[in-house]
Amino acid sequence: MQTNGQSLRSTQSPQLLPQPSPALSATSEVPDVPPTITHITKEMYLKQAWKNGLGGTEEIAIYPQNVDFHKDEFVWRMSLTELHDACTFSVFPGYDVAVMMLPNHAQSQSNQRQLLDPERQRHTFSSLHKSIHGTPAILRHNDQESPVPFRPLVPYTYAGELPTSCYVKDEKTKHVTFIANRNLTQVTVSLETICPHGLSDDGICDGEGDISTPIPSPLLAHPNFAKNGTDPIDRSSTPRPHQQDHLNTDGITKTMHSRNPSPSRHQSNTMPTTKILLNAVTIVFVVSGSIRASIDGQIRTIKVNEGETLICERDEDGAPTDLTMSPVIGNKDFVATDEKIKSHQDATVYIIQIHMKKLTRNGSITSSLPSLEPAAFQLNSSPQKQPPSSQQGKLTHRAGSIIIYDDLNASDKVAVAQDPVTAQQVQHHGVKYWESARHYRPPTFSARYKNESDVPPPVVADQLVIKDFPTGKISTVWINMVKQGLSEWLRVPVIVARGVNPGPVLGITAVVHGNELNGVPCIHRVITDIDVYKLNGTVVAVPCVNVPGYLRFSREFSDGKDLNRLFPGSETGTASQIYAHAILNKICIHFDYLIDLHTASFGRVNSYYVRSDLNDPVGCAMAKLQQPQIILHNSGQDGTLRSACSARGIKAITVEIGNPQWSYMGVMRIMTYFGMFPPLELEPPITTNDDTWMDPESLTRHISSLNVGSSAGGENAAGSIGNIQSNDLDSNKQHQKPIFYHQPPNTIICSRGFWIYTKTGGVLEVYPAVNTIIKKGALIARIKNIFGNIVDEIFSPSSGVTIGRSSNPVAMAGDRVLHMGVLRKENEVLQKESKENY
């Protein structure tokens, strides 16, 4: 992609090439394919608001047409992007990106007044931008400190692999975005001015000098126009298509067979601008003013207004195509005179020229992309399924390998390898059949293509003040906690999602223990799925509380203390106590509800369970909405973040995550319970394909295949709890049975819990699995010395359920063996103060 002579180069090898289309390649059967142009109005742009509230996109065109750029490869895409706040652009590996900011209305009027002033007409665009517009936004690549000015009407290109953030200074900005596959295309972008005296690429229009392209307009040569400036074409007798205009040279006589010499710019005739097109596709976006355009000297023209787009497709191997453009300088009563031509309104156009590279593989063009018929941009139509290419075969799996054991002689090995019948006969006689490895399929859901933006770049603040963040947007911030050894701030990342409507504040925290990381993807998934236009209230997510422990891969804080035993902390205590005090008072004090996400640390295995004060009805409801395997009654008073928040009136639970997906569903249910977010339409069903629930698009297709919505009498997502096998899914589809979901089959309530510890050291063997009922007196573990002799046996002191267990075989005296939960009895009154011996 080139801009003003500059280009972005890539050393990547080409992979996919578009199939040649009638408008893009010449064949022996079709010696000359006529060029066509397509007029795309503003109403035809495909509009989409970003869920994070930071902006929106209007897709203008994409090639191949009807391709879903969220998941499929594409050659190029053009869109308008409106930014409401600072944001992070999506990454597009293998693509080049060209952006050009559009001036707002006030800027456009200022430009026009300055151009109408004869004393200012000689200012170039660059000096005008610097003096009038300043820099309404800046770009940063790879979070580098050196910013790139992002000014109106200044095209800028960069490699799509670069993580790019845009910091908006003005309230709103709008820019044109063009994305092109660098292996398949070579793109040139330019900004040009069209005036009655010809074309100018520097903004100078003084009516002097020669015209760069000397073809006079056929429209202006018409006698009717010479008298009163009216259009000689009777538009009423020439019906135009509702959505698009297609011009074809077939059947239309050209009025000009030769080019006349260049007249002077002082003549009263307005002269057109003609560009000679050599590339396959040329896109003209009208930035300001209006133009009339035609191809190859046709009399009939298309009027393209400000903000509209014209696309010309042609045979790149054919004769050059003339694209003629003239500014619309007046109404039907306008008479072209020297004075009026000098006080005209120019048209500014953004021109993108796309050359399709004819890269070959083994001497032929290969591609898996569908071809594009000429002049057929169906932008507002729903995507249609493309027929499979005849050149693409089915993806076949390699046959299973036959491994021959060494006890076979050489002749048997040869016979087995050459004769499949022999291989089947000796299957159980020294030959083992191994299934092939599964083919990896990358998830189609990718944040890089989603809404063209994820979360915005962060700001820095001394504490969390929710009202400082805008409603209807997702924001990020670094909160200063404490000063570290370099006298620099130690900061905690915070994501703030404020809905358009008022409501409670739900806090979600993770990594209070530095090596318990399952809560991070859970938070990412929740933030990704939040639509701020449907959100009531605010979600504040802290994906990493214990930053020093996270960086050290350690459960504890930097001073070796367990941070989750030190809350509420102290302003004048140890390093970990000061940090805990800052976390609570700078961030968590603003919550109405808290979900603290944990998981098993190194050397342990946990069930999916929730700690909550079951005497509190709100906390009890939050725990049950998680639908865990076990709910453990714990009133707090133990130095945890949950207990410190509960003491301040914040309803809180601690979730020990087994599968991050389960906790994600629980968080969304809690948001629905508090009226913050609409309920999920469907929850992920059980499947043996672990990639299905991780990929929302695959999940949607999977659920659609099961016809869940038509299941009569089926339970809702929250109530459908059970276990089924993957081969039962087809029977559900046939017999319309209720769908059971990928979550624990039931929940066990425990009135209290405790850990069992070792009395001596050695090699530890723990036998019960998590979420297993154990009877009192049952053997649960053995300790052996390094030679294998049993030195101790551990028995269950009471009946209960295994909440967690040790998985580290190396045990010192006093190490943890098993986390036991005591089952709650019927009508048992729970203790007001219930703690654990951790």
C-alpha positions, 0 to 999 in steps of 0.5 A, spaced: 500 500 500 502 506 497 501 513 500 505 519 497 510 515 494 511 511 500 509 503 501 509 498 506 513 492 504 512 485 507 517 479 506 511 474 507 510 469 502 503 469 498 498 464 500 491 465 497 490 468 491 483 471 488 480 467 482 480 471 476 473 474 475 470 477 468 472 484 470 479 483 473 482 478 468 482 477 460 481 470 457 481 468 450 474 467 450 473 474 452 478 479 448 475 485 451 471 486 458 468 493 458 469 497 464 463 498 469 462 503 475 458 502 481 455 508 485 454 506 493 450 511 496 450 513 504 444 509 505 447 503 502 453 503 507 452 497 512 452 500 519 454 497 526 455 500 533 461 497 537 458 494 543 463 497 547 460 504 546 467 507 543 464 508 536 461 505 530 463 502 523 459 503 516 462 498 511 462 501 504 464 495 500 468 488 501 471 483 496 470 478 495 462 480 496 458 477 501 464 474 505 464 474 513 470 478 514 470 476 522 472 469 520 474 469 513 480 471 509 478 477 504 482 481 499 480 488 501 475 492 505 473 499 505 469 502 511 467 509 515 469 508 522 467 513 527 470 514 534 467 517 540 473 516 545 480 513 545 480 506 543 485 500 540 484 498 533 484 491 531 490 487 528 490 484 521 496 480 520 498 480 513 494 486 511 496 493 510 491 499 513 490 506 510 486 511 514 484 518 513 481 522 517 475 526 515 474 533 517 468 535 521 462 540 518 466 546 521 472 544 519 469 543 512 466 550 512 473 553 514 476 550 508 471 553 503 472 560 506 479 560 506 479 557 499 474 562 496 479 568 499 484 569 493 489 571 498 489 564 501 488 560 495 496 559 495 496 555 501 497 548 501 493 543 504 499 541 509 500 548 511 492 549 512 492 542 516 497 544 521 495 552 522 487 550 522 486 543 524 492 542 529 492 534 531 485 532 533 488 525 534 494 521 535 496 514 533 501 509 537 504 503 535 506 497 540 504 502 546 510 506 544 511 513 547 512 516 540 506 518 537 504 519 530 499 525 528 492 523 525 490 529 522 484 530 517 485 529 510 492 526 511 492 519 508 496 514 513 498 507 512 501 502 517 502 494 517 496 491 520 500 487 525 502 493 529 497 493 535 495 500 534 491 505 539 488 512 537 487 517 542 482 522 540 482 529 543 476 532 539 469 529 542 468 525 535 472 523 529 470 520 523 475 516 518 476 512 512 479 505 513 481 501 507 484 494 509 488 490 503 491 483 503 499 485 502 500 478 498 494 479 493 494 486 492 498 493 491 494 499 493 495 506 492 491 512 495 491 519 494 487 525 496 486 530 490 482 536 489 477 537 482 475 544 480 473 547 474 480 548 472 482 541 472 485 536 477 490 539 483 493 534 488 496 540 492 490 544 493 492 550 489 486 552 484 488 559 481 485 558 474 492 559 471 497 554 467 495 548 463 490 543 464 493 536 466 488 532 462 485 536 456 479 532 455 473 537 455 467 535 458 462 532 453 456 535 457 459 542 456 459 541 449 452 540 448 448 546 446 443 546 451 448 547 456 452 552 453 445 556 453 443 555 460 447 550 463 442 545 464 443 538 463 442 535 456 440 528 459 432 527 460 433 524 467 425 522 467 426 518 461 432 515 463 430 511 470 436 509 474 436 503 479 434 504 486 440 502 489 446 502 484 448 505 477 451 501 473 455 504 466 457 500 461 460 502 454 456 497 450 451 500 446 453 507 447 457 511 442 463 515 444 462 523 443 470 524 443 474 520 438 480 524 439 483 529 444 483 536 443 489 541 445 489 544 452 485 550 453 487 556 457 484 556 464 482 563 463 476 560 459 469 560 461 468 553 460 469 548 466 474 543 464 473 535 467 478 531 470 480 525 467 484 519 470 487 514 466 486 507 470 490 501 469 489 497 475 483 492 476 479 496 481 479 504 483 475 507 488 473 514 489 470 517 495 468 524 495 470 527 501 467 534 500 463 537 494 459 533 489 462 530 482 459 528 476 463 522 473 463 517 467 468 512 463 471 512 457 467 519 454 460 517 455 455 522 455 451 520 461 454 521 468 453 519 475 452 524 480 456 522 487 455 527 493 459 528 499 460 522 503 458 517 497 463 512 493 464 510 486 467 504 484 470 502 477 472 495 475 476 494 469 480 488 465 487 490 468 490 486 462 485 490 457 486 497 454 486 503 459 480 506 462 478 514 462 475 516 468 472 523 467 470 527 473 467 534 474 465 538 480 458 540 481 458 547 481 451 550 481 444 549 479 440 549 473 440 556 472 448 557 473 451 560 467 459 558 467 462 565 467 469 567 469 467 570 475 463 564 478 468 559 476 473 563 480 468 563 486 466 555 485 466 550 490 471 544 489 470 537 490 475 533 494 476 526 493 480 520 496 482 515 490 484 508 492 487 504 486 488 497 487 492 492 483 491 485 483 497 481 483 498 475 479 502 471 483 502 464 481 503 457 484 506 452 480 505 456 474 497 457 475 493 462 480 490 458 486 485 461 491 480 459 496 476 465 495 470 466 491 470 470 485 467 477 484 462 478 478 463 485 475 459 491 478 455 487 483 456 490 490 450 487 494 452 491 500 445 490 504 443 484 502 444 478 507 450 473 506 449 468 501 452 461 502 458 460 496 458 454 492 464 450 494 469 451 489 470 445 484 478 445 485 477 444 492 477 437 495 474 435 501 479 435 507 480 428 508 483 425 514 490 421 514 488 413 515 491 411 522 498 408 523 499 401 524 505 400 529 508 393 528 511 390 534 518 388 534 516 381 536 514 380 529 519 378 524 521 382 518 517 378 513 511 379 517 512 386 517 513 387 510 506 383 509 502 387 514 505 394 511 503 391 504 497 388 505 491 391 508 487 384 509 493 381 512 494 387 517 487 386 519 488 379 520 494 380 525 491 386 528 490 382 535 497 378 534 503 383 535 500 389 531 496 395 534 492 400 531 493 408 533 488 413 531 490 419 527 491 425 531 485 430 531 486 436 526 487 442 529 482 448 527 483 455 530 477 458 533 473 462 528 471 467 533 477 472 533 477 479 537 482 482 532 475 482 527 470 484 532 467 491 532 474 493 529 476 495 537 476 491 543 477 496 550 481 502 549 488 504 551 488 506 559 489 512 563 492 513 569 488 515 576 490 515 583 483 512 585 477 509 582 472 514 581 466 511 577 463 517 575 469 520 572 468 515 566 463 516 561 456 512 560 455 507 555 462 506 554 468 501 556 474 504 559 480 502 562 485 505 567 491 504 571 490 505 579 496 507 583 497 503 589 504 504 592 511 506 590 516 501 589 523 500 590 524 505 584 520 510 587 515 509 581 508 507 582 505 500 582 499 500 578 493 495 578 489 494 571 482 496 572 476 495 566 470 499 567 464 498 563 458 503 564 451 502 561 447 507 558 442 506 564 443 507 572 444 501 576 448 497 581 456 496 581 458 489 580 466 488 582 469 482 579 476 481 582 482 475 580 489 474 581 489 475 589 493 470 589 499 471 584 499 464 581 491 463 580 490 465 573 483 462 571 479 468 573 483 472 568 480 469 561 473 469 565 473 476 566 476 477 559 470 473 556 465 477 561 467 484 558 467 481 551 460 479 551 457 486 555 453 490 550 454 497 554 447 499 550 444 493 554 447 494 561 444 497 567 449 499 572 457 498 572 461 492 571 468 494 574 473 488 573 480 487 576 483 482 572 490 482 576 489 484 584 496 481 586 501 484 581 507 483 584 505 476 585 503 475 578 510 477 576 513 473 580 509 467 578 508 466 586 501 465 590 504 470 595 505 478 595 513 480 594 514 480 601 512 473 602 505 474 605 499 471 603 495 477 601 488 474 602 489 473 609 491 481 610 485 484 609 483 490 610 490 491 611 493 498 614 496 504 612 502 503 616 503 496 616 508 491 612 508 492 604 503 487 603 498 490 609 499 497 605 497 494 599 491 490 601 489 497 604 490 500 598 486 495 594 480 495 598 480 503 599 481 505 592 477 500 588 473 495 592 470 500 596 466 503 590 462 496 589 455 494 591 457 486 590 463 483 589 465 476 585 472 474 587 475 469 583 480 464 585 482 457 583 487 451 585 494 454 586 500 449 584 500 442 587 493 442 588 486 440 585 479 444 587 472 442 585 468 448 582 465 451 589 463 457 592 465 460 599 459 464 601 455 466 608 449 462 607 445 466 613 445 472 608 440 471 603 443 475 597 450 472 598 446 465 598 443 467 592 449 469 588 452 462 590 447 458 588 446 462 581 454 460 580 451 453 580 457 450 583 459 443 585 459 445 592 457 451 596 461 452 603 458 456 608 463 461 611 462 467 614 468 470 613 472 474 619 478 471 616 482 476 613 480 475 606 478 480 601 471 477 601 470 478 608 473 485 608 468 487 603 462 484 607 464 488 613 463 494 609 456 492 607 458 489 600 455 483 598 461 478 596 462 471 594 469 467 593 468 463 587 474 457 586 474 456 579 474 449 576 472 450 569 473 458 567 467 457 562 462 455 568 464 461 572 463 465 566 456 463 566 455 464 573 457 471 573 452 472 567 446 469 571 448 474 577 448 480 572 441 478 570 439 477 577 440 484 579 437 486 573 444 489 570 444 485 563 438 481 559 439 473 560 443 469 556 438 466 550 442 459 550 447 456 555 453 452 552 450 444 552 455 439 553 459 436 548 466 432 547 469 438 543 472 442 548 473 448 542 465 448 541 464 452 548 470 457 547 468 459 540 461 463 540 460 462 533 461 454 533 457 454 539 451 458 535 452 453 530 452 447 534 446 450 538 442 451 532 443 444 529 440 441 536 433 446 535 434 448 542 429 454 541 423 449 539 424 444 544 417 444 547 417 443 555 424 444 556 427 447 562 431 453 561 438 454 561 439 455 569 435 449 571 437 444 566 442 440 570 444 433 568 449 429 564 449 426 557 454 423 553 456 426 546 452 421 542 445 423 545 446 430 542 443 427 536 437 423 539 435 430 543 435 433 536 430 428 533 426 427 539 426 434 542 428 432 549 431 438 554 438 440 553 443 439 558 448 444 559 456 443 560 456 445 568 456 441 574 450 436 575 448 438 582 450 442 588 452 440 595 451 444 601 456 444 606 455 447 613 463 447 614 470 445 612 477 444 614 483 441 611 487 435 613 494 436 614 500 431 614 504 429 620 510 427 617 514 428 610 515 423 604 512 421 598 504 423 598 499 419 595 492 422 596 486 417 593 479 420 593 478 425 587 475 432 588 467 432 589 467 425 592 463 423 598 467 420 603 465 416 609 468 417 616 474 412 617 476 411 610 483 411 608 484 417 604 492 418 603 499 414 604 506 417 605 512 413 603 519 414 604 523 415 598 524 407 598 517 406 597 516 403 604 509 406 608 511 410 613 504 413 615 496 412 613 491 418 613 484 416 615 478 421 614 476 424 621 469 425 619 464 423 613 464 429 608 465 431 601 472 432 598 472 440 596 480 439 594 486 435 595 493 435 594 496 433 587 504 434 589 507 428 591 513 431 595 510 433 602 513 436 608 510 435 615 504 439 616 503 440 608 496 439 606 492 433 604 485 434 603 480 439 604 474 436 607 467 439 607 462 437 612 455 436 609 449 440 611 444 436 615 436 437 614 434 443 618 441 444 621 442 452 623 448 454 620 453 458 625 454 465 625 461 465 625 464 459 621 471 459 619 476 454 616 483 452 618 487 455 612 
